[in-house]
Amino acid sequence: MAKPQKEQLIVKPSAENLAAAAKSAGRRGPPPVHLWNPPFCGDLDMEIRRDGTWFYLGTPIGRYPLVKLFASIIRRDGDAYFLVTPVEKVGIRVVDAPFVAVDADVSGMGDGQTIAFTTNVEDEVTAGPDHPIRVTRDPVTGEPSPYVLIRRNLEALIDRKTFYRLIEIGAHHEVAGESWFGLWSGGEFFPVIPSADLF
């Protein structure tokens, strides 16, 4: 007679389990989430709002170290966002971008200028070929939404105060035969708006 098989214990994904796994995985530096291929365990009621606030079960996550921990294991596959550990992958909602660039330090001038961004979770990147800046515009209002690439395919929305401060050091440069107003950083010019639209 065959032995009865043990019932497999199904553990629902939780923020607590993810935090523990992320803490363990990140002990030796940034977790290599791009290398992990765990099974999908469903969606978690977690959302990152446009201002960078993380919500769990409809309530803001007030513990900053916990937010930083979750931010270290976020991954984007296609248009979907996940928190990934070596053993599980859960879906979360991201309203706009997973990070917000809350400050920028500018050094140099002209095409020798560099712009170093700091995010709400203390990531630091210098805009350039590996960390491009892009700007989209609302088709109705024309309102700009500027972003900088932080890691792999994860971007930060550049907050309004930082963006307007950067616009003050913008310059005009020809791109594909057209004059654009934009920003230099890391030897690269990042177009913001056609020069003709400013007049």
N, C-alpha and C positions, 0 to 999 in steps of 0.2 A: 504494500500500500504506500502511495506517494506521500511524503511528508507535506503537511499544509505549509504553504508559503507565508512568510511573515508579511503582514500588511506594511506597505511603505508609508512612512510618516511624511506627510506633506506639510512643510512649514510655510505659512504665508509670509511674503516679504514684509519686513517692517523697517522703519527708520533705525530702530535700535540695533537690529542685526547688521544692517548695512554699515552703520557707524563703527561697530566693533570690527567688522571685516576690513573696512577701509583703514582703520587705525593700525591694524596688524600688518596690512599690505604696504602701508606707507612708512614703515619704520626705517627703511633703508633708502630714503629719497622719494621723489615723486612716483606715485604708483604707475606702472606701465599699462594703463587701461587699454591701449591700442593693441596689445599683445594677448589680451585675455579673450577667451571665447566660451564663456559659461552659458548654460541654458537660460532662455528667457523665462522669468518667473511671474510675469504679469505686470500690471501697472500699479504704481503707488500713488496715493492721493497727495502728491507733492507738486508744487508749482513755483516757478521763478517769475515774478512780475517784471514789468518793464523797468521799474526803478531799481531792480536787483534784489528786492526783498524775497526771501524764500518762505513759502507757506507749507505747512504739513497739517493735513486734516482741517484745512480752512483757517489755521491759526499761524501767525508769523513765528518763525523760529527765532527766538530771542538770544540764543547762545551762539555768539560769533565763532568760537572754535569749532562748533558743530557745523555751521555753514561752510567754513573753510574746509573742513573734512569732506563734506559732501561735494564741494566744488572741485576737490582734487580727483574725484572718481567719475566725473561727468564725461560722457562721450556722445558724439553725434553720429548717427548712422543714417545717411540720406537726410530726410527732413525731420527725423525723430530723435529725441534725446533720451538718454538712459543713464542710470547710475550703475556702474559695473564694478564687481569685485571678482576675485578668481573663481568664485563658486556660484554667483548669481548675477542676473542682469534684469533690472526693472525699469519700466518706462515712467518718465515724469513729463510734466507740461512746462514748456518755456514760452512765455508770451511773446518775447522779442528776441533778445540775445541772452545767453547764460551769465554774462558778466557785464559790469558797467565800468568804464574807464572814468575814474573820479578825479584824476589829476594828470598833469603833463609837465615835464621839465624840458625846456628848450635850450639847446646850446648851439653855438655857431651861427652862421648866416648864409643866406642864398642856398646854392646847391650843396654847400658843406654843412648845412644845418642838420641837427638830429632832434627828434622828439621822442622822449622816453615817457611811456604811459605807466600809470599805476592803477590797478583795478580795485574794486570794492573787496576783493578777497586777497589782496596784496600780491597778485601776479605783477611782474614788471617786464615790459618789452619795449624795445626801441623800434619804431616804425621804419620799415625799409623793405627790401625785396622779400624777406621771409615773414614780415609782419605788415602787410599792406593796409592802407587806409582806403575805405570806400565810402561813398555817400549816395544814398538813395533819396528821392524826393517824392513826397506825397503827390499823387496826380491831381488831387483836388485843391489842396491848400498850398502846395509847393514847399511845405515845411521839410527841411532836410533831416535825415537820420544818418549820422556818421558812425562808422564802425572801424575797429582795428582788430586784425586777426591776432589772437592770443596764443593758442596752441592748436596744432593740427587744423581741424575745421571749426574751431570754436572762437566766436567773436565776442568783443565787448562793445556795447553801445557807448559812444563817447558822450558823457553828460553835457548838458547845455552850457553850463558855465565854462567848462574846459574847452568846448568847441568854439564858443564865441571869443575866448581868449586867443585861441590858435588862429582864428580868422584875421585877427589884427596883424599877424605876421605872415599872412598869405602873400603870394606873388603870382604874376601872370607868366604863362609859359605856353609855347606852342605844342599841341598834341595832335598828331595826324592832320596837320595843316590848319588847325583851328586854335585860336587863342583861348586858353582856359585860366581861370583863377583857381589856385590850389595851394598845396603845402609840399615843401621839400623835407625829406628826412632820409637819412642813410643812403644818399646818392640817388634817390628816386623821387620823381614828382608825382603827386597824387591829386588828380583833378577833383575839384569840388563843384564848380559851376562854370558854364561858358562865360567868358569875359563879356560878351555882348549882352548877356542877361543882367549884368550889373549896372548898365547905363540906361 
